Amino acid sequence: MAARDFVEFVVKAIVEHPDDVEVTQTVDDLGVLITLKVNKEDMGKIIGKAGQTAKSLRILLRMMGSKKDARYNLKIVEPEGQAV
């Protein structure tokens, strides 16, 4: 399973508005950047208490990356356009 598909699968299982989930992937010299956009009502679920859910997603992505000798980063975009 690709990292982008993994993030999309997990996030859609967590949120109340799965149709609003957008996951994009870009590759550059620094590695793979996965950008996540969700409905503003779901931001709390994605970030989690004290950022634990977002941190867990990032850890899992890094583990996937180490298996493939790649660097994965997750950027969560707030509905107002500011990244978390």
mmCIF file of the N, C-alpha and C atoms, coordinates in Angstrom:
data_MODEL
# 
_entry.id   MODEL 
# 
loop_
_atom_site.group_PDB 
_atom_site.id 
_atom_site.type_symbol 
_atom_site.label_atom_id 
_atom_site.label_alt_id 
_atom_site.label_comp_id 
_atom_site.label_asym_id 
_atom_site.label_entity_id 
_atom_site.label_seq_id 
_atom_site.pdbx_PDB_ins_code 
_atom_site.Cartn_x 
_atom_site.Cartn_y 
_atom_site.Cartn_z 
_atom_site.occupancy 
_atom_site.B_iso_or_equiv 
_atom_site.pdbx_formal_charge 
_atom_site.auth_seq_id 
_atom_site.auth_comp_id 
_atom_site.auth_asym_id 
_atom_site.auth_atom_id 
_atom_site.pdbx_PDB_model_num 
ATOM 1   N N  . MET A 1 1  ? 0.847   -1.172 0.000  1.00 0.00 ? 1  MET A N  1 
ATOM 2   C CA . MET A 1 1  ? 0.000   0.000  0.000  1.00 0.00 ? 1  MET A CA 1 
ATOM 3   C C  . MET A 1 1  ? 0.896   1.240  0.000  1.00 0.00 ? 1  MET A C  1 
ATOM 4   N N  . ALA A 1 2  ? 0.585   2.178  -0.856 1.00 0.00 ? 2  ALA A N  1 
ATOM 5   C CA . ALA A 1 2  ? 1.351   3.421  -0.937 1.00 0.00 ? 2  ALA A CA 1 
ATOM 6   C C  . ALA A 1 2  ? 1.042   4.296  0.276  1.00 0.00 ? 2  ALA A C  1 
ATOM 7   N N  . ALA A 1 3  ? 1.974   5.147  0.631  1.00 0.00 ? 3  ALA A N  1 
ATOM 8   C CA . ALA A 1 3  ? 1.823   6.003  1.807  1.00 0.00 ? 3  ALA A CA 1 
ATOM 9   C C  . ALA A 1 3  ? 0.602   6.912  1.678  1.00 0.00 ? 3  ALA A C  1 
ATOM 10  N N  . ARG A 1 4  ? 0.383   7.454  0.496  1.00 0.00 ? 4  ARG A N  1 
ATOM 11  C CA . ARG A 1 4  ? -0.770  8.326  0.272  1.00 0.00 ? 4  ARG A CA 1 
ATOM 12  C C  . ARG A 1 4  ? -2.069  7.573  0.529  1.00 0.00 ? 4  ARG A C  1 
ATOM 13  N N  . ASP A 1 5  ? -2.168  6.358  -0.008 1.00 0.00 ? 5  ASP A N  1 
ATOM 14  C CA . ASP A 1 5  ? -3.363  5.538  0.181  1.00 0.00 ? 5  ASP A CA 1 
ATOM 15  C C  . ASP A 1 5  ? -3.546  5.157  1.645  1.00 0.00 ? 5  ASP A C  1 
ATOM 16  N N  . PHE A 1 6  ? -2.441  4.891  2.332  1.00 0.00 ? 6  PHE A N  1 
ATOM 17  C CA . PHE A 1 6  ? -2.489  4.543  3.747  1.00 0.00 ? 6  PHE A CA 1 
ATOM 18  C C  . PHE A 1 6  ? -3.079  5.691  4.567  1.00 0.00 ? 6  PHE A C  1 
ATOM 19  N N  . VAL A 1 7  ? -2.573  6.905  4.339  1.00 0.00 ? 7  VAL A N  1 
ATOM 20  C CA . VAL A 1 7  ? -3.069  8.070  5.075  1.00 0.00 ? 7  VAL A CA 1 
ATOM 21  C C  . VAL A 1 7  ? -4.546  8.288  4.783  1.00 0.00 ? 7  VAL A C  1 
ATOM 22  N N  . GLU A 1 8  ? -4.923  8.193  3.524  1.00 0.00 ? 8  GLU A N  1 
ATOM 23  C CA . GLU A 1 8  ? -6.320  8.398  3.147  1.00 0.00 ? 8  GLU A CA 1 
ATOM 24  C C  . GLU A 1 8  ? -7.221  7.367  3.815  1.00 0.00 ? 8  GLU A C  1 
ATOM 25  N N  . PHE A 1 9  ? -6.812  6.109  3.834  1.00 0.00 ? 9  PHE A N  1 
ATOM 26  C CA . PHE A 1 9  ? -7.594  5.038  4.447  1.00 0.00 ? 9  PHE A CA 1 
ATOM 27  C C  . PHE A 1 9  ? -7.791  5.284  5.943  1.00 0.00 ? 9  PHE A C  1 
ATOM 28  N N  . VAL A 1 10 ? -6.712  5.598  6.638  1.00 0.00 ? 10 VAL A N  1 
ATOM 29  C CA . VAL A 1 10 ? -6.780  5.804  8.087  1.00 0.00 ? 10 VAL A CA 1 
ATOM 30  C C  . VAL A 1 10 ? -7.620  7.033  8.425  1.00 0.00 ? 10 VAL A C  1 
ATOM 31  N N  . VAL A 1 11 ? -7.383  8.130  7.733  1.00 0.00 ? 11 VAL A N  1 
ATOM 32  C CA . VAL A 1 11 ? -8.093  9.373  8.037  1.00 0.00 ? 11 VAL A CA 1 
ATOM 33  C C  . VAL A 1 11 ? -9.583  9.233  7.754  1.00 0.00 ? 11 VAL A C  1 
ATOM 34  N N  . LYS A 1 12 ? -9.945  8.616  6.645  1.00 0.00 ? 12 LYS A N  1 
ATOM 35  C CA . LYS A 1 12 ? -11.368 8.446  6.328  1.00 0.00 ? 12 LYS A CA 1 
ATOM 36  C C  . LYS A 1 12 ? -12.076 7.580  7.361  1.00 0.00 ? 12 LYS A C  1 
ATOM 37  N N  . ALA A 1 13 ? -11.349 6.682  8.005  1.00 0.00 ? 13 ALA A N  1 
ATOM 38  C CA . ALA A 1 13 ? -11.935 5.841  9.046  1.00 0.00 ? 13 ALA A CA 1 
ATOM 39  C C  . ALA A 1 13 ? -12.158 6.618  10.343 1.00 0.00 ? 13 ALA A C  1 
ATOM 40  N N  . ILE A 1 14 ? -11.452 7.723  10.527 1.00 0.00 ? 14 ILE A N  1 
ATOM 41  C CA . ILE A 1 14 ? -11.521 8.495  11.770 1.00 0.00 ? 14 ILE A CA 1 
ATOM 42  C C  . ILE A 1 14 ? -12.550 9.622  11.704 1.00 0.00 ? 14 ILE A C  1 
ATOM 43  N N  . VAL A 1 15 ? -12.658 10.289 10.570 1.00 0.00 ? 15 VAL A N  1 
ATOM 44  C CA . VAL A 1 15 ? -13.430 11.536 10.472 1.00 0.00 ? 15 VAL A CA 1 
ATOM 45  C C  . VAL A 1 15 ? -14.922 11.300 10.280 1.00 0.00 ? 15 VAL A C  1 
ATOM 46  N N  . GLU A 1 16 ? -15.687 12.363 10.532 1.00 0.00 ? 16 GLU A N  1 
ATOM 47  C CA . GLU A 1 16 ? -17.140 12.341 10.340 1.00 0.00 ? 16 GLU A CA 1 
ATOM 48  C C  . GLU A 1 16 ? -17.530 12.663 8.894  1.00 0.00 ? 16 GLU A C  1 
ATOM 49  N N  . HIS A 1 17 ? -16.643 13.344 8.168  1.00 0.00 ? 17 HIS A N  1 
ATOM 50  C CA . HIS A 1 17 ? -16.919 13.762 6.792  1.00 0.00 ? 17 HIS A CA 1 
ATOM 51  C C  . HIS A 1 17 ? -15.863 13.167 5.851  1.00 0.00 ? 17 HIS A C  1 
ATOM 52  N N  . PRO A 1 18 ? -15.911 11.863 5.594  1.00 0.00 ? 18 PRO A N  1 
ATOM 53  C CA . PRO A 1 18 ? -14.873 11.236 4.768  1.00 0.00 ? 18 PRO A CA 1 
ATOM 54  C C  . PRO A 1 18 ? -14.835 11.740 3.326  1.00 0.00 ? 18 PRO A C  1 
ATOM 55  N N  . ASP A 1 19 ? -15.948 12.261 2.828  1.00 0.00 ? 19 ASP A N  1 
ATOM 56  C CA . ASP A 1 19 ? -15.965 12.765 1.453  1.00 0.00 ? 19 ASP A CA 1 
ATOM 57  C C  . ASP A 1 19 ? -15.156 14.053 1.304  1.00 0.00 ? 19 ASP A C  1 
ATOM 58  N N  . ASP A 1 20 ? -14.884 14.733 2.409  1.00 0.00 ? 20 ASP A N  1 
ATOM 59  C CA . ASP A 1 20 ? -14.126 15.985 2.370  1.00 0.00 ? 20 ASP A CA 1 
ATOM 60  C C  . ASP A 1 20 ? -12.621 15.776 2.514  1.00 0.00 ? 20 ASP A C  1 
ATOM 61  N N  . VAL A 1 21 ? -12.189 14.544 2.676  1.00 0.00 ? 21 VAL A N  1 
ATOM 62  C CA . VAL A 1 21 ? -10.765 14.253 2.856  1.00 0.00 ? 21 VAL A CA 1 
ATOM 63  C C  . VAL A 1 21 ? -10.049 14.350 1.512  1.00 0.00 ? 21 VAL A C  1 
ATOM 64  N N  . GLU A 1 22 ? -8.970  15.146 1.477  1.00 0.00 ? 22 GLU A N  1 
ATOM 65  C CA . GLU A 1 22 ? -8.128  15.270 0.285  1.00 0.00 ? 22 GLU A CA 1 
ATOM 66  C C  . GLU A 1 22 ? -6.689  14.977 0.682  1.00 0.00 ? 22 GLU A C  1 
ATOM 67  N N  . VAL A 1 23 ? -6.077  14.036 -0.002 1.00 0.00 ? 23 VAL A N  1 
ATOM 68  C CA . VAL A 1 23 ? -4.687  13.682 0.269  1.00 0.00 ? 23 VAL A CA 1 
ATOM 69  C C  . VAL A 1 23 ? -3.911  13.804 -1.036 1.00 0.00 ? 23 VAL A C  1 
ATOM 70  N N  . THR A 1 24 ? -2.854  14.616 -1.018 1.00 0.00 ? 24 THR A N  1 
ATOM 71  C CA . THR A 1 24 ? -1.998  14.756 -2.190 1.00 0.00 ? 24 THR A CA 1 
ATOM 72  C C  . THR A 1 24 ? -0.572  14.392 -1.810 1.00 0.00 ? 24 THR A C  1 
ATOM 73  N N  . GLN A 1 25 ? 0.176   13.997 -2.809 1.00 0.00 ? 25 GLN A N  1 
ATOM 74  C CA . GLN A 1 25 ? 1.560   13.574 -2.584 1.00 0.00 ? 25 GLN A CA 1 
ATOM 75  C C  . GLN A 1 25 ? 2.466   14.255 -3.588 1.00 0.00 ? 25 GLN A C  1 
ATOM 76  N N  . THR A 1 26 ? 3.553   14.851 -3.088 1.00 0.00 ? 26 THR A N  1 
ATOM 77  C CA . THR A 1 26 ? 4.561   15.450 -3.956 1.00 0.00 ? 26 THR A CA 1 
ATOM 78  C C  . THR A 1 26 ? 5.926   14.902 -3.564 1.00 0.00 ? 26 THR A C  1 
ATOM 79  N N  . VAL A 1 27 ? 6.761   14.710 -4.570 1.00 0.00 ? 27 VAL A N  1 
ATOM 80  C CA . VAL A 1 27 ? 8.101   14.174 -4.349 1.00 0.00 ? 27 VAL A CA 1 
ATOM 81  C C  . VAL A 1 27 ? 9.115   15.231 -4.759 1.00 0.00 ? 27 VAL A C  1 
ATOM 82  N N  . ASP A 1 28 ? 10.110  15.465 -3.891 1.00 0.00 ? 28 ASP A N  1 
ATOM 83  C CA . ASP A 1 28 ? 11.198  16.385 -4.223 1.00 0.00 ? 28 ASP A CA 1 
ATOM 84  C C  . ASP A 1 28 ? 12.502  15.843 -3.657 1.00 0.00 ? 28 ASP A C  1 
ATOM 85  N N  . ASP A 1 29 ? 13.528  16.678 -3.643 1.00 0.00 ? 29 ASP A N  1 
ATOM 86  C CA . ASP A 1 29 ? 14.847  16.245 -3.169 1.00 0.00 ? 29 ASP A CA 1 
ATOM 87  C C  . ASP A 1 29 ? 14.854  15.865 -1.691 1.00 0.00 ? 29 ASP A C  1 
ATOM 88  N N  . LEU A 1 30 ? 13.946  16.439 -0.914 1.00 0.00 ? 30 LEU A N  1 
ATOM 89  C CA . LEU A 1 30 ? 13.901  16.174 0.525  1.00 0.00 ? 30 LEU A CA 1 
ATOM 90  C C  . LEU A 1 30 ? 13.112  14.916 0.871  1.00 0.00 ? 30 LEU A C  1 
ATOM 91  N N  . GLY A 1 31 ? 12.351  14.396 -0.069 1.00 0.00 ? 31 GLY A N  1 
ATOM 92  C CA . GLY A 1 31 ? 11.556  13.194 0.180  1.00 0.00 ? 31 GLY A CA 1 
ATOM 93  C C  . GLY A 1 31 ? 10.147  13.348 -0.351 1.00 0.00 ? 31 GLY A C  1 
ATOM 94  N N  . VAL A 1 32 ? 9.226   12.689 0.320  1.00 0.00 ? 32 VAL A N  1 
ATOM 95  C CA . VAL A 1 32 ? 7.831   12.674 -0.097 1.00 0.00 ? 32 VAL A CA 1 
ATOM 96  C C  . VAL A 1 32 ? 7.019   13.501 0.898  1.00 0.00 ? 32 VAL A C  1 
ATOM 97  N N  . LEU A 1 33 ? 6.272   14.471 0.389  1.00 0.00 ? 33 LEU A N  1 
ATOM 98  C CA . LEU A 1 33 ? 5.400   15.288 1.225  1.00 0.00 ? 33 LEU A CA 1 
ATOM 99  C C  . LEU A 1 33 ? 3.963   14.884 0.951  1.00 0.00 ? 33 LEU A C  1 
ATOM 100 N N  . ILE A 1 34 ? 3.280   14.467 2.000  1.00 0.00 ? 34 ILE A N  1 
ATOM 101 C CA . ILE A 1 34 ? 1.872   14.112 1.896  1.00 0.00 ? 34 ILE A CA 1 
ATOM 102 C C  . ILE A 1 34 ? 1.085   15.225 2.572  1.00 0.00 ? 34 ILE A C  1 
ATOM 103 N N  . THR A 1 35 ? 0.202   15.861 1.805  1.00 0.00 ? 35 THR A N  1 
ATOM 104 C CA . THR A 1 35 ? -0.596  16.971 2.308  1.00 0.00 ? 35 THR A CA 1 
ATOM 105 C C  . THR A 1 35 ? -2.017  16.489 2.541  1.00 0.00 ? 35 THR A C  1 
ATOM 106 N N  . LEU A 1 36 ? -2.538  16.792 3.724  1.00 0.00 ? 36 LEU A N  1 
ATOM 107 C CA . LEU A 1 36 ? -3.862  16.325 4.131  1.00 0.00 ? 36 LEU A CA 1 
ATOM 108 C C  . LEU A 1 36 ? -4.774  17.512 4.381  1.00 0.00 ? 36 LEU A C  1 
ATOM 109 N N  . LYS A 1 37 ? -5.951  17.479 3.756  1.00 0.00 ? 37 LYS A N  1 
ATOM 110 C CA . LYS A 1 37 ? -6.980  18.489 3.995  1.00 0.00 ? 37 LYS A CA 1 
ATOM 111 C C  . LYS A 1 37 ? -8.242  17.760 4.432  1.00 0.00 ? 37 LYS A C  1 
ATOM 112 N N  . VAL A 1 38 ? -8.864  18.261 5.505  1.00 0.00 ? 38 VAL A N  1 
ATOM 113 C CA . VAL A 1 38 ? -10.101 17.664 6.007  1.00 0.00 ? 38 VAL A CA 1 
ATOM 114 C C  . VAL A 1 38 ? -11.105 18.770 6.302  1.00 0.00 ? 38 VAL A C  1 
ATOM 115 N N  . ASN A 1 39 ? -12.335 18.381 6.542  1.00 0.00 ? 39 ASN A N  1 
ATOM 116 C CA . ASN A 1 39 ? -13.382 19.307 6.933  1.00 0.00 ? 39 ASN A CA 1 
ATOM 117 C C  . ASN A 1 39 ? -12.991 19.964 8.257  1.00 0.00 ? 39 ASN A C  1 
ATOM 118 N N  . LYS A 1 40 ? -13.333 21.241 8.422  1.00 0.00 ? 40 LYS A N  1 
ATOM 119 C CA . LYS A 1 40 ? -12.920 21.951 9.641  1.00 0.00 ? 40 LYS A CA 1 
ATOM 120 C C  . LYS A 1 40 ? -13.484 21.309 10.905 1.00 0.00 ? 40 LYS A C  1 
ATOM 121 N N  . GLU A 1 41 ? -14.619 20.638 10.805 1.00 0.00 ? 41 GLU A N  1 
ATOM 122 C CA . GLU A 1 41 ? -15.199 19.967 11.968 1.00 0.00 ? 41 GLU A CA 1 
ATOM 123 C C  . GLU A 1 41 ? -14.392 18.738 12.378 1.00 0.00 ? 41 GLU A C  1 
ATOM 124 N N  . ASP A 1 42 ? -13.577 18.218 11.483 1.00 0.00 ? 42 ASP A N  1 
ATOM 125 C CA . ASP A 1 42 ? -12.792 17.011 11.757 1.00 0.00 ? 42 ASP A CA 1 
ATOM 126 C C  . ASP A 1 42 ? -11.360 17.302 12.193 1.00 0.00 ? 42 ASP A C  1 
ATOM 127 N N  . MET A 1 43 ? -10.961 18.563 12.216 1.00 0.00 ? 43 MET A N  1 
ATOM 128 C CA . MET A 1 43 ? -9.574  18.888 12.557 1.00 0.00 ? 43 MET A CA 1 
ATOM 129 C C  . MET A 1 43 ? -9.181  18.379 13.936 1.00 0.00 ? 43 MET A C  1 
ATOM 130 N N  . GLY A 1 44 ? -10.072 18.492 14.897 1.00 0.00 ? 44 GLY A N  1 
ATOM 131 C CA . GLY A 1 44 ? -9.771  18.030 16.250 1.00 0.00 ? 44 GLY A CA 1 
ATOM 132 C C  . GLY A 1 44 ? -9.507  16.540 16.307 1.00 0.00 ? 44 GLY A C  1 
ATOM 133 N N  . LYS A 1 45 ? -10.241 15.773 15.515 1.00 0.00 ? 45 LYS A N  1 
ATOM 134 C CA . LYS A 1 45 ? -10.037 14.321 15.494 1.00 0.00 ? 45 LYS A CA 1 
ATOM 135 C C  . LYS A 1 45 ? -8.715  13.953 14.847 1.00 0.00 ? 45 LYS A C  1 
ATOM 136 N N  . ILE A 1 46 ? -8.327  14.694 13.832 1.00 0.00 ? 46 ILE A N  1 
ATOM 137 C CA . ILE A 1 46 ? -7.078  14.394 13.135 1.00 0.00 ? 46 ILE A CA 1 
ATOM 138 C C  . ILE A 1 46 ? -5.871  14.793 13.980 1.00 0.00 ? 46 ILE A C  1 
ATOM 139 N N  . ILE A 1 47 ? -5.959  15.925 14.642 1.00 0.00 ? 47 ILE A N  1 
ATOM 140 C CA . ILE A 1 47 ? -4.843  16.367 15.479 1.00 0.00 ? 47 ILE A CA 1 
ATOM 141 C C  . ILE A 1 47 ? -4.806  15.561 16.775 1.00 0.00 ? 47 ILE A C  1 
ATOM 142 N N  . GLY A 1 48 ? -5.958  15.353 17.386 1.00 0.00 ? 48 GLY A N  1 
ATOM 143 C CA . GLY A 1 48 ? -6.025  14.566 18.612 1.00 0.00 ? 48 GLY A CA 1 
ATOM 144 C C  . GLY A 1 48 ? -5.610  15.362 19.833 1.00 0.00 ? 48 GLY A C  1 
ATOM 145 N N  . LYS A 1 49 ? -5.823  14.763 20.989 1.00 0.00 ? 49 LYS A N  1 
ATOM 146 C CA . LYS A 1 49 ? -5.479  15.413 22.251 1.00 0.00 ? 49 LYS A CA 1 
ATOM 147 C C  . LYS A 1 49 ? -3.969  15.604 22.325 1.00 0.00 ? 49 LYS A C  1 
ATOM 148 N N  . ALA A 1 50 ? -3.561  16.838 22.514 1.00 0.00 ? 50 ALA A N  1 
ATOM 149 C CA . ALA A 1 50 ? -2.136  17.208 22.583 1.00 0.00 ? 50 ALA A CA 1 
ATOM 150 C C  . ALA A 1 50 ? -1.370  16.778 21.335 1.00 0.00 ? 50 ALA A C  1 
ATOM 151 N N  . GLY A 1 51 ? -2.080  16.666 20.201 1.00 0.00 ? 51 GLY A N  1 
ATOM 152 C CA . GLY A 1 51 ? -1.417  16.332 18.941 1.00 0.00 ? 51 GLY A CA 1 
ATOM 153 C C  . GLY A 1 51 ? -1.042  14.874 18.777 1.00 0.00 ? 51 GLY A C  1 
ATOM 154 N N  . GLN A 1 52 ? -1.577  14.004 19.619 1.00 0.00 ? 52 GLN A N  1 
ATOM 155 C CA . GLN A 1 52 ? -1.164  12.606 19.605 1.00 0.00 ? 52 GLN A CA 1 
ATOM 156 C C  . GLN A 1 52 ? -1.568  11.859 18.333 1.00 0.00 ? 52 GLN A C  1 
ATOM 157 N N  . THR A 1 53 ? -2.748  12.143 17.788 1.00 0.00 ? 53 THR A N  1 
ATOM 158 C CA . THR A 1 53 ? -3.168  11.434 16.572 1.00 0.00 ? 53 THR A CA 1 
ATOM 159 C C  . THR A 1 53 ? -2.283  11.825 15.393 1.00 0.00 ? 53 THR A C  1 
ATOM 160 N N  . ALA A 1 54 ? -2.040  13.115 15.233 1.00 0.00 ? 54 ALA A N  1 
ATOM 161 C CA . ALA A 1 54 ? -1.169  13.579 14.146 1.00 0.00 ? 54 ALA A CA 1 
ATOM 162 C C  . ALA A 1 54 ? 0.240   13.023 14.317 1.00 0.00 ? 54 ALA A C  1 
ATOM 163 N N  . LYS A 1 55 ? 0.728   13.019 15.538 1.00 0.00 ? 55 LYS A N  1 
ATOM 164 C CA . LYS A 1 55 ? 2.070   12.492 15.810 1.00 0.00 ? 55 LYS A CA 1 
ATOM 165 C C  . LYS A 1 55 ? 2.140   11.007 15.460 1.00 0.00 ? 55 LYS A C  1 
ATOM 166 N N  . SER A 1 56 ? 1.107   10.265 15.796 1.00 0.00 ? 56 SER A N  1 
ATOM 167 C CA . SER A 1 56 ? 1.080   8.833  15.488 1.00 0.00 ? 56 SER A CA 1 
ATOM 168 C C  . SER A 1 56 ? 1.081   8.580  13.987 1.00 0.00 ? 56 SER A C  1 
ATOM 169 N N  . LEU A 1 57 ? 0.307   9.361  13.240 1.00 0.00 ? 57 LEU A N  1 
ATOM 170 C CA . LEU A 1 57 ? 0.302   9.235  11.780 1.00 0.00 ? 57 LEU A CA 1 
ATOM 171 C C  . LEU A 1 57 ? 1.688   9.504  11.209 1.00 0.00 ? 57 LEU A C  1 
ATOM 172 N N  . ARG A 1 58 ? 2.337   10.526 11.728 1.00 0.00 ? 58 ARG A N  1 
ATOM 173 C CA . ARG A 1 58 ? 3.683   10.869 11.245 1.00 0.00 ? 58 ARG A CA 1 
ATOM 174 C C  . ARG A 1 58 ? 4.690   9.767  11.567 1.00 0.00 ? 58 ARG A C  1 
ATOM 175 N N  . ILE A 1 59 ? 4.579   9.171  12.743 1.00 0.00 ? 59 ILE A N  1 
ATOM 176 C CA . ILE A 1 59 ? 5.483   8.079  13.119 1.00 0.00 ? 59 ILE A CA 1 
ATOM 177 C C  . ILE A 1 59 ? 5.283   6.884  12.193 1.00 0.00 ? 59 ILE A C  1 
ATOM 178 N N  . LEU A 1 60 ? 4.030   6.538  11.922 1.00 0.00 ? 60 LEU A N  1 
ATOM 179 C CA . LEU A 1 60 ? 3.757   5.413  11.022 1.00 0.00 ? 60 LEU A CA 1 
ATOM 180 C C  . LEU A 1 60 ? 4.298   5.685  9.620  1.00 0.00 ? 60 LEU A C  1 
ATOM 181 N N  . LEU A 1 61 ? 4.161   6.920  9.151  1.00 0.00 ? 61 LEU A N  1 
ATOM 182 C CA . LEU A 1 61 ? 4.699   7.275  7.833  1.00 0.00 ? 61 LEU A CA 1 
ATOM 183 C C  . LEU A 1 61 ? 6.216   7.149  7.805  1.00 0.00 ? 61 LEU A C  1 
ATOM 184 N N  . ARG A 1 62 ? 6.866   7.586  8.869  1.00 0.00 ? 62 ARG A N  1 
ATOM 185 C CA . ARG A 1 62 ? 8.327   7.465  8.920  1.00 0.00 ? 62 ARG A CA 1 
ATOM 186 C C  . ARG A 1 62 ? 8.755   6.004  8.913  1.00 0.00 ? 62 ARG A C  1 
ATOM 187 N N  . MET A 1 63 ? 7.992   5.157  9.592  1.00 0.00 ? 63 MET A N  1 
ATOM 188 C CA . MET A 1 63 ? 8.305   3.724  9.594  1.00 0.00 ? 63 MET A CA 1 
ATOM 189 C C  . MET A 1 63 ? 8.153   3.141  8.195  1.00 0.00 ? 63 MET A C  1 
ATOM 190 N N  . MET A 1 64 ? 7.104   3.556  7.482  1.00 0.00 ? 64 MET A N  1 
ATOM 191 C CA . MET A 1 64 ? 6.924   3.104  6.102  1.00 0.00 ? 64 MET A CA 1 
ATOM 192 C C  . MET A 1 64 ? 8.083   3.587  5.236  1.00 0.00 ? 64 MET A C  1 
ATOM 193 N N  . GLY A 1 65 ? 8.508   4.812  5.466  1.00 0.00 ? 65 GLY A N  1 
ATOM 194 C CA . GLY A 1 65 ? 9.606   5.378  4.694  1.00 0.00 ? 65 GLY A CA 1 
ATOM 195 C C  . GLY A 1 65 ? 10.919  4.675  4.944  1.00 0.00 ? 65 GLY A C  1 
ATOM 196 N N  . SER A 1 66 ? 11.171  4.305  6.188  1.00 0.00 ? 66 SER A N  1 
ATOM 197 C CA . SER A 1 66 ? 12.437  3.628  6.485  1.00 0.00 ? 66 SER A CA 1 
ATOM 198 C C  . SER A 1 66 ? 12.499  2.267  5.809  1.00 0.00 ? 66 SER A C  1 
ATOM 199 N N  . LYS A 1 67 ? 11.365  1.653  5.634  1.00 0.00 ? 67 LYS A N  1 
ATOM 200 C CA . LYS A 1 67 ? 11.314  0.360  4.943  1.00 0.00 ? 67 LYS A CA 1 
ATOM 201 C C  . LYS A 1 67 ? 11.675  0.518  3.463  1.00 0.00 ? 67 LYS A C  1 
ATOM 202 N N  . LYS A 1 68 ? 11.331  1.670  2.889  1.00 0.00 ? 68 LYS A N  1 
ATOM 203 C CA . LYS A 1 68 ? 11.564  1.915  1.460  1.00 0.00 ? 68 LYS A CA 1 
ATOM 204 C C  . LYS A 1 68 ? 12.728  2.874  1.211  1.00 0.00 ? 68 LYS A C  1 
ATOM 205 N N  . ASP A 1 69 ? 13.499  3.169  2.246  1.00 0.00 ? 69 ASP A N  1 
ATOM 206 C CA . ASP A 1 69 ? 14.607  4.128  2.140  1.00 0.00 ? 69 ASP A CA 1 
ATOM 207 C C  . ASP A 1 69 ? 14.145  5.469  1.579  1.00 0.00 ? 69 ASP A C  1 
ATOM 208 N N  . ALA A 1 70 ? 13.014  5.943  2.072  1.00 0.00 ? 70 ALA A N  1 
ATOM 209 C CA . ALA A 1 70 ? 12.467  7.229  1.646  1.00 0.00 ? 70 ALA A CA 1 
ATOM 210 C C  . ALA A 1 70 ? 12.069  8.015  2.892  1.00 0.00 ? 70 ALA A C  1 
ATOM 211 N N  . ARG A 1 71 ? 11.963  9.313  2.735  1.00 0.00 ? 71 ARG A N  1 
ATOM 212 C CA . ARG A 1 71 ? 11.553  10.162 3.849  1.00 0.00 ? 71 ARG A CA 1 
ATOM 213 C C  . ARG A 1 71 ? 10.148  10.691 3.568  1.00 0.00 ? 71 ARG A C  1 
ATOM 214 N N  . TYR A 1 72 ? 9.214   10.343 4.440  1.00 0.00 ? 72 TYR A N  1 
ATOM 215 C CA . TYR A 1 72 ? 7.831   10.794 4.307  1.00 0.00 ? 72 TYR A CA 1 
ATOM 216 C C  . TYR A 1 72 ? 7.537   11.858 5.355  1.00 0.00 ? 72 TYR A C  1 
ATOM 217 N N  . ASN A 1 73 ? 6.882   12.922 4.933  1.00 0.00 ? 73 ASN A N  1 
ATOM 218 C CA . ASN A 1 73 ? 6.444   13.983 5.842  1.00 0.00 ? 73 ASN A CA 1 
ATOM 219 C C  . ASN A 1 73 ? 4.958   14.221 5.630  1.00 0.00 ? 73 ASN A C  1 
ATOM 220 N N  . LEU A 1 74 ? 4.258   14.515 6.708  1.00 0.00 ? 74 LEU A N  1 
ATOM 221 C CA . LEU A 1 74 ? 2.825   14.784 6.652  1.00 0.00 ? 74 LEU A CA 1 
ATOM 222 C C  . LEU A 1 74 ? 2.572   16.237 7.016  1.00 0.00 ? 74 LEU A C  1 
ATOM 223 N N  . LYS A 1 75 ? 1.854   16.929 6.141  1.00 0.00 ? 75 LYS A N  1 
ATOM 224 C CA . LYS A 1 75 ? 1.451   18.315 6.393  1.00 0.00 ? 75 LYS A CA 1 
ATOM 225 C C  . LYS A 1 75 ? -0.061  18.339 6.454  1.00 0.00 ? 75 LYS A C  1 
ATOM 226 N N  . ILE A 1 76 ? -0.591  18.789 7.585  1.00 0.00 ? 76 ILE A N  1 
ATOM 227 C CA . ILE A 1 76 ? -2.037  18.892 7.758  1.00 0.00 ? 76 ILE A CA 1 
ATOM 228 C C  . ILE A 1 76 ? -2.409  20.351 7.545  1.00 0.00 ? 76 ILE A C  1 
ATOM 229 N N  . VAL A 1 77 ? -3.259  20.598 6.572  1.00 0.00 ? 77 VAL A N  1 
ATOM 230 C CA . VAL A 1 77 ? -3.642  21.964 6.217  1.00 0.00 ? 77 VAL A CA 1 
ATOM 231 C C  . VAL A 1 77 ? -4.970  22.296 6.882  1.00 0.00 ? 77 VAL A C  1 
ATOM 232 N N  . GLU A 1 78 ? -4.958  23.371 7.658  1.00 0.00 ? 78 GLU A N  1 
ATOM 233 C CA . GLU A 1 78 ? -6.188  23.829 8.290  1.00 0.00 ? 78 GLU A CA 1 
ATOM 234 C C  . GLU A 1 78 ? -7.095  24.434 7.229  1.00 0.00 ? 78 GLU A C  1 
ATOM 235 N N  . PRO A 1 79 ? -8.419  24.388 7.425  1.00 0.00 ? 79 PRO A N  1 
ATOM 236 C CA . PRO A 1 79 ? -9.347  24.940 6.431  1.00 0.00 ? 79 PRO A CA 1 
ATOM 237 C C  . PRO A 1 79 ? -9.072  26.396 6.081  1.00 0.00 ? 79 PRO A C  1 
ATOM 238 N N  . GLU A 1 80 ? -8.499  27.173 7.003  1.00 0.00 ? 80 GLU A N  1 
ATOM 239 C CA . GLU A 1 80 ? -8.179  28.574 6.718  1.00 0.00 ? 80 GLU A CA 1 
ATOM 240 C C  . GLU A 1 80 ? -6.928  28.694 5.868  1.00 0.00 ? 80 GLU A C  1 
ATOM 241 N N  . GLY A 1 81 ? -6.203  27.583 5.675  1.00 0.00 ? 81 GLY A N  1 
ATOM 242 C CA . GLY A 1 81 ? -5.021  27.599 4.833  1.00 0.00 ? 81 GLY A CA 1 
ATOM 243 C C  . GLY A 1 81 ? -3.711  27.541 5.582  1.00 0.00 ? 81 GLY A C  1 
ATOM 244 N N  . GLN A 1 82 ? -3.746  27.566 6.914  1.00 0.00 ? 82 GLN A N  1 
ATOM 245 C CA . GLN A 1 82 ? -2.514  27.497 7.695  1.00 0.00 ? 82 GLN A CA 1 
ATOM 246 C C  . GLN A 1 82 ? -2.166  26.047 7.969  1.00 0.00 ? 82 GLN A C  1 
ATOM 247 N N  . ALA A 1 83 ? -0.913  25.689 7.793  1.00 0.00 ? 83 ALA A N  1 
ATOM 248 C CA . ALA A 1 83 ? -0.477  24.314 8.026  1.00 0.00 ? 83 ALA A CA 1 
ATOM 249 C C  . ALA A 1 83 ? -0.215  24.089 9.503  1.00 0.00 ? 83 ALA A C  1 
ATOM 250 N N  . VAL A 1 84 ? -0.470  22.876 9.949  1.00 0.00 ? 84 VAL A N  1 
ATOM 251 C CA . VAL A 1 84 ? -0.225  22.485 11.343 1.00 0.00 ? 84 VAL A CA 1 
ATOM 252 C C  . VAL A 1 84 ? 1.116   21.806 11.432 1.00 0.00 ? 84 VAL A C  1 
# 
